[in-house]
Amino acid sequence: MTTLPAMHGHPRWQGFLLVGLRLAGWLAVNVLCALGCLTIVFLAIGSFTVSGTMLQLANLSTRYVAADLGRQSEFNTILLVGGTLFFCATAFFRRATLARALQEQNG
């Protein structure tokens, strides 16, 4: 296992803090991109209009509340899998950013 060298005379904890902040930023951007993709999906369902989206969300909410627990669980799973796929796709396309940030730290 490699150890983190002290950066330019700075204490080692600063290097760990830098890596942690870069990782947190990378994760935050990926989560926001995944939520944005889900938002675009909901806008597409509403024909890319706010009023159409609100009508579809109102319809969805009444049907969700009226559904039994099994159907609600299925919908929750679909939504979770969709969000996870969007997150993984964003992470895949942003993998170079993460690798570069970690490479700068090590080298």
C-alpha positions in Angstrom: 0.0 0.0 0.0 1.4 3.4 -0.9 1.4 6.2 1.5 0.6 9.8 0.8 3.7 12.0 0.8 3.6 15.4 2.5 2.9 18.0 -0.2 5.5 20.7 -0.5 6.3 20.7 3.2 2.6 20.6 4.3 1.5 18.1 6.8 0.1 14.8 5.6 -3.4 15.5 6.9 -3.7 18.3 4.4 -3.2 15.8 1.6 -6.0 13.6 3.0 -8.2 16.6 3.3 -7.5 17.6 -0.3 -8.4 14.1 -1.5 -11.5 14.0 0.6 -12.7 17.4 -0.7 -12.1 16.5 -4.3 -13.9 13.2 -3.8 -16.8 14.9 -2.1 -17.0 17.4 -5.0 -16.9 14.7 -7.6 -19.7 12.7 -5.9 -21.8 15.9 -5.4 -21.5 16.7 -9.1 -22.4 13.1 -10.1 -25.5 13.1 -7.8 -26.7 16.5 -9.1 -26.2 15.3 -12.7 -28.2 12.1 -11.9 -31.0 14.2 -10.4 -30.9 16.5 -13.4 -31.3 13.5 -15.7 -34.3 12.3 -13.7 -35.8 15.8 -13.9 -35.4 15.7 -17.7 -37.2 12.4 -17.8 -40.1 13.9 -15.8 -40.1 16.9 -18.0 -40.2 14.7 -21.1 -43.2 12.9 -19.7 -44.9 16.3 -19.4 -44.0 17.3 -23.0 -41.3 19.6 -21.8 -43.7 22.1 -20.3 -44.1 23.0 -16.6 -47.9 22.6 -16.7 -47.7 19.3 -18.4 -45.1 18.0 -15.9 -47.2 19.2 -13.0 -50.3 17.4 -14.4 -48.3 14.2 -14.8 -46.8 14.5 -11.3 -50.2 15.1 -9.8 -51.5 12.0 -11.7 -48.5 10.0 -10.5 -48.9 11.0 -6.9 -52.6 10.1 -6.8 -52.0 6.7 -8.3 -48.9 6.2 -6.0 -51.0 6.9 -2.9 -53.8 4.7 -4.1 -51.6 1.7 -5.0 -50.9 -1.2 -2.6 -47.5 -1.6 -1.0 -46.3 -4.1 -3.6 -46.8 -1.6 -6.5 -45.3 1.2 -4.5 -42.3 -0.9 -3.8 -42.0 -1.7 -7.5 -42.1 2.0 -8.4 -39.5 2.8 -5.7 -37.2 0.1 -7.1 -37.6 1.5 -10.7 -36.9 5.0 -9.5 -33.9 3.8 -7.5 -32.5 1.7 -10.3 -33.0 4.6 -12.8 -31.2 7.1 -10.5 -28.4 4.6 -9.9 -28.0 4.0 -13.7 -27.8 7.8 -14.3 -25.3 8.1 -11.5 -23.1 5.3 -12.8 -23.3 6.7 -16.4 -22.2 10.1 -15.1 -19.5 8.6 -13.0 -18.3 6.6 -16.0 -18.0 9.7 -18.2 -16.3 11.7 -15.4 -13.9 9.0 -14.4 -10.9 10.9 -15.9 -11.6 13.8 -13.6 -11.4 11.6 -10.6 -8.3 9.9 -11.8 -6.6 13.2 -12.6 -7.5 14.6 -9.1 -6.1 11.5 -7.4 -3.0 11.4 -9.7 -2.2 15.0 -8.8 -2.3 14.1 -5.2 0.1 11.1 -5.6 2.5 12.8 -8.0 
